[in-house]
Amino acid sequence: MLVAAPSIAAMMSYPLKQFVDARMVSDLGGTEFIAQGDGGIIAWVYIATYFSALSVVSTYVAQHLGAGAPRRGAAYLWNGLWLAALGAVPAFIGAYFVKDLFALFFPDSPERIAMATTYCSVLLMGAVFPISARVVGFYFYGMHKPSVVFIASLLGAATNIVLNYALIFGHWGLPELGLRGAAIATVMASAAEFALPMAIFCSPWWARKLHVFADWRPSKRIIGEIVRIGWPGGVMVGNEMACWAIFMAVIIGRMGEAHSAASWIALRYMTLSFQPTLGLQMAVSAVVGKHIGARDRAAAEHRAWLGMKIGMAYMSSCALLMVVFRRPMVEFFITAQYESIAPQVLVVGGAVMICAAFFQLFDAMAIIMAGALRGAGDTIWPGLVTAVLSWTFIIGAGWTIAILRPEWGAVGPWIGAALFITSLGIAMVWRFARGPWREIDLVQSTNRATNPA
C-alpha cells in the first residue's frame, strides 16, 4: 500500500480534472458538452495508445530495481522520451485531418463537427506533453517513487482548473475561447505535469545518485526492447479506445442529444471509478516487476491477487453509489442549457448508471490483472484478447442491439459494453491464474543483450 496509495491518488487527479472540465464546459451549452466528449475521446485514442505502448518503461525500471541495478532504469526513461517526441509528429499531422473524421461521424451536424474539431485538434497538437508526462511517471512508478507523480498530478490539476476558468470564460483580461480554451488549458496542465518530475529526475542529487545523464542518447537496443514488449499494450488500449470512440460518437451519437448527453455524463462518473484503479494497476505492475526482478515469483503473485481484491472493493463501492445516487449525480451536469431535454437526460442517464454499476467488479478484475501481467512481461495475449472482445461486444453487440431494439435507446448499446467488460475481467483472471507469465524473464534477456558471451 505504500506504493499503491500515492499511485491511486495521482490517477485520481486526472479524472477530477476531466470532470471539472466537463462541468465547466456544460455551462456553455449541451452541444459544447457533447462536442468536448467527442473531440476528447478521438484525441485520447491516439494519446492513450501511444503512452500505453510506452508503459513497459515501468516494467523494465522496476525489474532492474529488483535485480539491484536501478541505474539502468534511466536509459529506459530517456528512450521512452525519444519515442514520445517521435509520436508527436503523426499527432500534429493528424490534427489537420481530424475534421474529415468528424464529418463522417456527424454528416448532418456542422456545428458539432466544428466544435469537436476545435477541441480535438488542439489536444493532438499538444499530444507530446501528456505522452511525455506519462513516460516520466512510468519511470518513477518503476522506481517505487509514486509520490513524485502524485505531486506532479496535483500541479497539473490545479493548473488546469485555473486556466479553464481564465480561458473558457475570458477572465483576468484573457480572451474568451470557449472549447478551444478548455483544450489549451488541458495541454498546458499536461506540460506542467511533465516539467516537475523531469526537473526532479535531472536534479543534481538524483543525477549524482543514479548517473541519469549517462544514457540520454537514443539506443537502438533499448528502443527495440520497449517496442517489442510494449506494442501489444498499445494495441490493447488503442483497439479498446477506438471501439469506445465509435461507440460514443457513432452508435450513441446518432440517437440524439439527450442520449449522447446522458451517456457522456455517465462516462464521466465511470472515469472517476476506474482511473484510481488504473493507479492501483500501476502500483501492482511495479511491485510485480520488482519481485520478479528479485526472483521472488511467489511474492509477485501474492501482491497481484491482493491488488485485485483492493480494486474490487473500491469499484464495488462505486457501483453502490452509482445506483443509490444516480439521479443527483446526473442532475449535477444538467444546467439551464439542458432545459428542453432535461427529463429525458435524467431517465436515460439513470438507466446507464445502473448498467455501469453492474460491470464495476469485472472492470476491477480486468484492470488489475492486466497490470500484473504487464509487470511480468506478458503483454501479447492480453492485447490480442482485448482487441477481439472489444470489437465483438462494444461494436458488434452494441450495434446489433441498437438496431434490433431501438426502443431501448442508449441502454441497448451499453448492455453490449457491459458484456465486454465482464468477459474481459474473467479472461484476465484466467490468464494470470494459468501462469505462463512465470516463464518470462526480461532482466536476464536484457543482461544477455548488454553483456553477450
N, C-alpha and C positions, 0 to 999 in steps of 0.2 A: 504493500500500500504506500510505502514511501516514494516509490516511483509512480504509482498509479494516480495518487491524489492530485499532484500538480499537472499531470498529463490530462486528466479529466477536466480540471479547472481551465486549462489552456484551451482545450477544444470547445468548452462551453462559451468562451468569448466569441467565437466565430458565429455560431447560430444566433447569439444575442445581438451581434452586430447586424446580421441579416434581418433579424426580427424587427429591430428598431428601424432599419432601412425601409422595410415593407410598411410598417405602421406610419412612418412619416410620408412616404410616397402616397399612401392611401388618401391623405388629405388633399392630394392634387386631383383625385378622381378615380373612378373604377377602371377606366381604360388604362390609365397610367399604372395602376397597381398590377393589373394583369400583364401589361407590356413589360414591366420590370421583371416579373417572373419568367416570361417568355425569353427575354433577352439574356437574363442572368443564367438560365439553365443551358442555353446554347453555348455561351462562353464557358460555362462550367464543364461542359462535355470535354472540351479541349484541355482546359487547365487541369481538371482532375485526372484525366487520362495521363497527361504528361508527368505530373508530380507523383502519381501512383506508381508509375514505372520507376521513378527515382527513389521510392520509399525503401528500397532494399539497401540504400545507404545506411539506414539504421541497423539493418541486419548485419552487414559487414562490420560496422563500427562496434556493435555490441559483441559479436563473436570474437573480434580481436581483443576487446577489453577483457572478455572472459578468459582468453588464451594468454593474457598477460602482456599483450603488445598494443597498448592503447595509442601509441604514436602513429601506428599505421592507419588509424581511422581518419586522420586529417586529409590524407590523399583522396579518400572517397568523397569527402565534402567538396574539395576543390574540383574534382572531376564531375561531380553532380552539378556544380555551378556552371561549369563549361557546357554541360548538356542543357542546362536551363537557358543559358544565353542562346544556344543553338535553336532551342524550341521556340524562342520568342519571334524568330523570323517568320515561320509559317503563320503564327498567330497574327502578326502585324499585317501580313498579306491578306489573310482571311477576313480581317476587319473591313476590307474594301469590297468584299463579295457577299457578306452575310445578308445584305438586303435581298438578294435574289432568293436565298433560302427562305426568308420570311414571306416573300411573295408567293412561294409555293405553299406554305402553310396557311396563309390567310389571304387568298386571292381577292376576296371581296371586302377587305378592311384596310384601306390605305393608311388610315390614321394609326392603326395598331402596328402595321408594318414599319411606319416611320419611327414610332416611339421605341419599339423593340430593337430596331436597328441602331438608333442613337445610343441606347444603354449598352447593347452588346458590343458595338464597335469600340467604345472607349475601354471596356474591360479587356477585350482582346489586344488592343494596342499596349495596354499596361500589363499583359499577362506575365512578363518576366518577373515582376515583383512578387505576386503570390506564389509562383513556382519556386523562386529562389528562397523565399521565406520558409517554405515547407522543407526545402533541401537542408538548410542550415538547422531547422528544427529537428529533422531526422537525425542529424549528427548528434545534437545534444540529447535526444531521446536515447540514442545508442550508447552515449557516454553516461547514461543514468543521471543526467542533469536537467530534468524536465522543468525545474523551476525557472530556468533561463527562458524557455519557450513560454511559460506562463506569464512572466513579466512582460515579455515582448507582445503577447496577445492582448494583455490589458492596455498597453500603449496603443496598439492598433485599434482596439475597440473605442478607446477614448478619442483618438484622432478621427475616427470615422463619424462618431456622433457629433463632434464639434463642427467638422467640415460639412456634414449633411445639413445641419442647421443653417450654416452660413451659405452654402452653395445651392441647396434646393430652393430655399425661400428668399435668398438675396439679403441677408443680414450683414451688419458691420461694413456697409459700403461695398460689398461684393455683388456681382450680378446675379439675378435670379435665373438659375439654369435648369430648374426642374429635374427631370430624369437624368440629363447629362451631368448635372451637379452631383447627383447621388452616385453615379458611376465614377466620376473623378474622385470623390471622397473615398470610395472603396479602394481605388488604385493607390491613392496616397497613403491610406491606412496600411495597405499591404507593404508599401515601401518602408514605412516606419517599423513594421513587424520584422522586416528583413534586416534593417540597419542596426538595431540594438543587439541581437545575438551575434551578428557578424562582427560588430565592434568588440564584443567580449572575446570572440574567437581570435581576433587579431591583436588583442591587448598584450602588452609586454609580458604580463605574468603568465597568461595562457600560452603564448608563443614560446616563451622560455622553457616552460614545463614540458611541452609536447612537440616542440620544433615544428610548428604548424606550417611554416613557410618553406620547408624543405621540399615539399612535393606539390607546389602550386601549379606547375606546368601540366598540360594535358598528357595523360598516359593512355596509350592505345590499349594496354593490358587491362587497366582498371576500368576504363570506359567500356571495354568489351565485357568485363565481368558484370558491371551494373546493367548493361543492356541484356546480357544473356539471362540473368536471373530476374531482372525487373520487367521485361516486356510482357510476361503473362499477367502481372498485376495491372499493368496499363491496359491490356486488352480486357481484363476482367472489369475494371472500373469504367473504361471507355464504352464498352458494349452496354453495360447497365445504365450509364448516364445517357447514352444515345436513346435507349429504349424509354427512359423516363422523359426525355425531351419530346419524343414523338408522342408519348402517352399524354403529357400535359398540353402540348401545343397543338397537336393534331386531333387525337381521339377525343379528349375532353374539350379542347379549344373550339371545336365545331358544334358543341352542344349549347352554346350561348353564353352570354356574360355571367349570368347567375351561377351556372355550373362551373365555369372557369374560376370565378372569384372564390366560390366555396372550396374548390379543390386546392387553390393556392393558399387559402387561409389554413386549411387542414395540414398542408405540407409544411407550413412554417412551424406548426407545433410538433410535427413529426421530426423536423430537423432539431428542435430543442431536445427531443428524446434520443435520437441516435448519434448526434455529434459528440456528446460526452462519452458515449460508449465507444466511439472511434478513438477518443483519448485513452480509454482503458485498453483498447486494442493495441495502440502504440506502445503502452507500457508492457502489455503481455508479450508483444513481439520482441521488445528489447530484453526483457527478462529471460524469455525462452532462448533467444540468441546467445545471451551471456552464459547461461547454464550449459548450452550445447558446446560453446567455445571452451568451457571448462571441463568438458566430457562428463557432465552430470545430467544425463537424459531423463533420469527419474525425477529429478527436481524440476526440470523443464516441463515435463508432463503434468506434475502436480500443480505448478503455477498456472498452467493453461486452464485446467479444469476449475481452479479457484477463481480465475478471472471470469470464466463463463458464468459461474454462479453469481458473482457480484453483478455482472452485466444483466443477467436475467432478473435479479431482484430489483435493480434500478428501473429497467424498462417495464417491468410488471407494475410498478408504482405509477409510471407514466400512463400506462394503459388505463388504470383505475381513474386517474384524473381526467383523461380524455372522455370517459363515459359519464362520470358524475358531473363534470363542469363543462360539458361540451357547448351548451348554449351561451353562457357568458364568455367563453373563450372565443367563439365565433363572433359574438357581438362586439368584442374589443376592436375588431378591424372594420366594423361597419360604421362609416362616417355618414355625414349628411349627403355625400355624393352617391350613396347607395340607396337612397330613399325609395326609389321606384322598384328595386329588386330585393330589398332587404328581407321580406318574409320568405322568399324562395331561397335566398342565400342561407338563411338560418336553418331551414329544413334540410337542404342538401348538405350543408356543412356539418350539421349534427350527425347525419347518417354516415358521411365519410369518416368522421371522427370515430364512430363506433367500429367501422370497418378497419381503420388503422389500429385501434386498440387490440383487435383480435390477433394481429401478427407481431405485436411488440416482443413477445417472448422469443419467437423464432428469429426475429431480427437480431436480438442479442446473441443468440447461438451462432448465427452466420457471421456476424462482425468479429466476435472474439476468436472463434476457431479459424477464421481466415487470417487473422493476425498471428495466431500461434503457428499456423502452417508457414506463413511468410518468415517468421523468426527462425524457423528450422530450415528455410530454403526451399520448401515445397510450394512452388508458385504456378507451375504449368497446369496441373489438374484443376485447382480452384478456378483459375482464369477461364479455362475451357468450359467447365460446368456452369459457371455463372453466365457465360455468353449464351449457351444453349437454353438454359432455364429462363433467362430474361426475355429472349425473343419468343420463346414458346408461350410464356404466361403473360408478361406485361403487354406485349404487342399482339400475339396470336389469340390468347384467351380474352384479353381486354377488348380487342376489336370485334371479335366474334360475339361476345355478349352484348356489346353496344349495338350491333346490327340486329341480332335476334331478339333482344329485349330493350328496345329504345325507350320504353316507358320507365325503365329503371334509372334513366339519366346517368349522371356521373357515378352513381353507386355501382352500376354494372361493371365498367372497366376497373374500378377499384377492387372488385372481387378477384379479377384476374391478377392484379398486383399482389393481393394477399396470398394467392396461391403460389406466386413466385417466391416471396419471402419465406413462406412456410417450407416449401420444398428445398430452398437454398440452405436454410438453417439445418434441416435434417441431413442434407448431403455433406455439409462441412463437418458436422459432428461425426458422421460415419467415417469420413476420410481421416480425421485425426485419430479416432479410436482404432482404426485399422492399422495405422502406424508406418506407412512407407517412409515418412519423414525421418525415422530413426536411422536410416541408412545414408542420409545426406551429410556430407562433411565439407562445408565451404572453406573453412580456415585451412584445413590440410591441403585442399586443392590450390588455394591461394599461395600457400607456402611452397608447394612444389613448383608453381609457376615462377615465384620470386627467386627460389634457390634450386634450380634444376640440378640433378645429379651429374 
